[in-house]
Amino acid sequence: MATDSILPSGFEDLSKYASEWIHATEIDRNRFRVSCTLPELQDFYDTMMPRLESIANYLNDYPLDALPRACANLLELALMTMEVAPAIEYYNNPDVPNAVEYEKFRIYPLRNNYSVVDEQSAAADNS
């Protein structure tokens, strides 16, 4: 993933997670979560949870059907936080203990409720 404009201004401190923690689908977020160690999840959780309100406030200024890529990246980090939270808050484990094995668990793909706009095309359309 390219690193220029990867996250909006004001969220540069979260860029250390960008290359590994940004995933566009629930399936990918779930797969990534169970591949992490508990200390990795805890570090991500501890960094992201205090930022969720500022992330939500920032993203409220953008329509979900036309997010710039940097905003979508920020949203996907917030969604990953929601994926990680139960592992930290309830299970103390990257996977759900005493449940169906991860490999047998099937997540049915859903269409994202947001769309990413190509900023270069949008700029060209506005000129």
N, C-alpha and C positions, 0 to 999 in steps of 0.2 A: 504494500500500500504506500502510495506517495505520501511524503510528510509535509509538503507545502500546503498550507491552509487546511490541515487535517482536522483541526478543531477551531471553533470561533475564538476570537480575541477574548481574553479573560479566563480561558479554560486551558491555557498552555500547560499548566501543572499536571493535567490529566493525560498529556500526550505520551507519557511513558507507557501507558496502557494501549495506545492506539494500534500498534502493529499486531497485537495478539488478542485483545479483548473486544474488538469491534466485530460483531457478527450480525448479519442482516436477518437471520431466521431463528425461530425458537429452536429448531432442530440443531442448528450449529451452536447456539448458545448453550444448550443442554449438553451436547457432546463435549464442548470445551470445558464446561464446569466440571464434569466428572473426570476429565483428564488432569485437572489441577490438584495440587496438594492443598490441604487445609490451610497451611500458612500463606500460600499464594492467594487463596480466596479471602482470608482474613485481611490481608494487606489491601486488596482491592476494595473490599467492603468498607474498611476503616477510612479509606481515602474518599470513596464515592458517596457514602451515606450523608455526610455533612454537606455535600454539594448538590444533592437532589433538588432542594427547593430553588436554589439559584439556577439550576439547569432548567427546571420547569418554567420558572419566570422568564428566562431568556427565550426558550422555545415558544412561549405563548405569543410572541410577536411574529411568528411565521405560520403560514397555512400548511397543514399536514399534507396537502396534495401538491405542494411545490417547495419542498425543503431544499435549500442549498446543501451540497454534499457535506460540508463541515458541520452543519446543523444535524443532518441525518447521522453522522458519526457520533455526535454528542448524544442524540436520542438513543442510539444503539448501545452506547456505554451505560446509559440509564436503564435500558431494558436488561442489559447484562447484570446490573446491580440487583434487579428484581429476581433474576434467575439465581443469583448467588445468595440472596438474603435468607431463604429457608435453610440452606446448607449451614450457614453460620448461626442463625437465630434458633433453629429447632433441632437440626440433626447432628451438628458438630461433625459433619462428614460431607465430603464432596458429593456423595450419592445418598439416596434415601435408604437408610439401614432397614434390614428385615423386610425388604420389598422385592418385587420382581427384579431379576437381574437386569442391569442397564441394557445389555445387548438384546434382551427380549422385549423391552419396553418400546412401543412405537408411538411417536408423535406424528400426528397427521398435519401436513403442511397447510398453513392458512396464508392467504394473501395479506401482505403488510397493509396496515391502515394509513400508510404514508407513502409519498412518492418523492423521488429525488429529481430535481431539475438540473439539467446541464447548464451550468452558469455561463459558459462561453456562448452557447446557442441563445440563451435568454438575453445576454448582452447584445448579441447581433440582431435579435428581433426588435429590441428597443431602440436601435440606432437608425 
